[in-house]
Amino acid sequence: MDSFIQTHEAAIRLGFFVGVFALMATWEALVPRRARTLTRLRRWSSNIGLVVLNTVLLRLLFPAAAVGMALFASAEGWGLLNAIAIPGWIAVPLAVVVLDFAIWVQHVLFHAVPALWRLHRVHHADLDYDLTTGARFHPIEIILSMLIKFAVIAALGPPVVAVILFEVILNAMAMFNHANVRLPIGVDRVLRRFVVTPDMHRVHHSVEDDETNSNFGFNLSLWDRLLGTYRDQPRAGHEGMTIGIRGHREPNRVDRLDGMLVLPFIGAVTDYAINRRSWADDGADGGGVGDDGAMDRADMATGGRAGG
């Protein structure tokens, strides 16, 4: 089985990507959470164009990608899990969890370091929020992210199957939690105890800097809960909140491929990087760690509907 998965890794990942993309696109069309401000054609042509560019670039620079690094680490005996004898049924889920935490730390760093935030704001400058936002990253950020992933894999020594599984989860969850879909409040409340839901992560894309610097997780929600960066709801509610970042709201720039490529080199870094932000009142509605009881107060105040 391991050999089959390694041999067909690219086809497996592509199959899951296409399947999840089709599922989430259909869900968005049938049960949207928010009204769009721009057309799908306008945004998707640029966002998907950026995905294609990044994919080609990564294949040219790192043909074997993360799986190749895992194979190399295994052959050379690199990493903690290659140095100790533990059964695969423990090593695989443990590696997936550790890789998940590493991505959470990386995400925080891209908000904390002004130079890295310049790159990461391409992701946040999207004026709408849907499944294509989850893959909208500047090419330089994509390259740095791959190098960070290589370092983590070399230090951890995860099983190759765990890396493939993690990559599939990474892509699928990025599309799920960036999707413009409506979940019943009760379902969302239960799911976010374990994984990052669209409503949970949408707070992270708020124009408000204190909301932007919360809910960094992409898969497991426990990192934000454990480390004090969890925020339950946006103050303005999910249908009333503004998506994007201040100072970069011109549709002809932030939703065009050429505009996204030059965005990191435009303007100054002011209040969005974590170490330069100005905090709003943490006690406001929708804020605060563990405020599950206030789940839809902000939405109800703005006329949001409860449930699907």
Secondary structure in CASP SS format (residue, H / E / C, confidence):
PFRMAT SS
TARGET T0000
AUTHOR 0000-0000-0000
METHOD secondary structure of the structure
MODEL  1
M C 1.00
D H 1.00
S H 1.00
F H 1.00
I H 1.00
Q H 1.00
T H 1.00
H C 1.00
E H 1.00
A H 1.00
A H 1.00
I H 1.00
R H 1.00
L H 1.00
G H 1.00
F H 1.00
F H 1.00
V H 1.00
G H 1.00
V H 1.00
F H 1.00
A H 1.00
L H 1.00
M H 1.00
A H 1.00
T H 1.00
W H 1.00
E H 1.00
A H 1.00
L H 1.00
V C 1.00
P E 1.00
R C 1.00
R C 1.00
A C 1.00
R C 1.00
T C 1.00
L C 1.00
T C 1.00
R H 1.00
L H 1.00
R H 1.00
R H 1.00
W H 1.00
S H 1.00
S H 1.00
N H 1.00
I H 1.00
G H 1.00
L H 1.00
V H 1.00
V H 1.00
L H 1.00
N H 1.00
T H 1.00
V H 1.00
L H 1.00
L H 1.00
R H 1.00
L H 1.00
L H 1.00
F C 1.00
P C 1.00
A C 1.00
A H 1.00
A H 1.00
V H 1.00
G H 1.00
M H 1.00
A H 1.00
L H 1.00
F H 1.00
A H 1.00
S H 1.00
A H 1.00
E H 1.00
G C 1.00
W C 1.00
G C 1.00
L H 1.00
L H 1.00
N H 1.00
A H 1.00
I C 1.00
A C 1.00
I C 1.00
P C 1.00
G H 1.00
W H 1.00
I H 1.00
A H 1.00
V H 1.00
P H 1.00
L H 1.00
A H 1.00
V H 1.00
V H 1.00
V H 1.00
L H 1.00
D H 1.00
F H 1.00
A H 1.00
I H 1.00
W H 1.00
V H 1.00
Q H 1.00
H H 1.00
V H 1.00
L H 1.00
F H 1.00
H H 1.00
A H 1.00
V C 1.00
P H 1.00
A H 1.00
L H 1.00
W H 1.00
R H 1.00
L H 1.00
H H 1.00
R H 1.00
V H 1.00
H H 1.00
H H 1.00
A C 1.00
D C 1.00
L C 1.00
D C 1.00
Y C 1.00
D C 1.00
L H 1.00
T H 1.00
T H 1.00
G H 1.00
A H 1.00
R C 1.00
F C 1.00
H C 1.00
P H 1.00
I H 1.00
E H 1.00
I H 1.00
I H 1.00
L H 1.00
S H 1.00
M H 1.00
L H 1.00
I H 1.00
K H 1.00
F H 1.00
A H 1.00
V H 1.00
I H 1.00
A H 1.00
A H 1.00
L H 1.00
G C 1.00
P C 1.00
P C 1.00
V H 1.00
V H 1.00
A H 1.00
V H 1.00
I H 1.00
L H 1.00
F H 1.00
E H 1.00
V H 1.00
I H 1.00
L H 1.00
N H 1.00
A H 1.00
M H 1.00
A H 1.00
M H 1.00
F H 1.00
N H 1.00
H C 1.00
A C 1.00
N C 1.00
V E 1.00
R C 1.00
L C 1.00
P C 1.00
I H 1.00
G H 1.00
V H 1.00
D H 1.00
R H 1.00
V H 1.00
L H 1.00
R C 1.00
R C 1.00
F C 1.00
V E 1.00
V C 1.00
T C 1.00
P H 1.00
D H 1.00
M H 1.00
H H 1.00
R H 1.00
V H 1.00
H H 1.00
H H 1.00
S E 1.00
V C 1.00
E C 1.00
D H 1.00
D H 1.00
E H 1.00
T H 1.00
N C 1.00
S C 1.00
N C 1.00
F C 1.00
G C 1.00
F C 1.00
N C 1.00
L E 1.00
S C 1.00
L H 1.00
W H 1.00
D H 1.00
R H 1.00
L H 1.00
L C 1.00
G C 1.00
T C 1.00
Y C 1.00
R C 1.00
D C 1.00
Q C 1.00
P C 1.00
R C 1.00
A C 1.00
G C 1.00
H C 1.00
E C 1.00
G C 1.00
M C 1.00
T C 1.00
I E 1.00
G C 1.00
I C 1.00
R C 1.00
G C 1.00
H C 1.00
R C 1.00
E C 1.00
P H 1.00
N H 1.00
R H 1.00
V H 1.00
D C 1.00
R C 1.00
L H 1.00
D H 1.00
G H 1.00
M H 1.00
L H 1.00
V H 1.00
L H 1.00
P H 1.00
F H 1.00
I C 1.00
G C 1.00
A C 1.00
V C 1.00
T C 1.00
D C 1.00
Y C 1.00
A C 1.00
I H 1.00
N H 1.00
R H 1.00
R C 1.00
S C 1.00
W C 1.00
A C 1.00
D C 1.00
D C 1.00
G C 1.00
A C 1.00
D C 1.00
G C 1.00
G C 1.00
G C 1.00
V C 1.00
G C 1.00
D C 1.00
D H 1.00
G H 1.00
A H 1.00
M C 1.00
D C 1.00
R H 1.00
A H 1.00
D H 1.00
M H 1.00
A H 1.00
T C 1.00
G C 1.00
G C 1.00
R C 1.00
A C 1.00
G C 1.00
G C 1.00
END
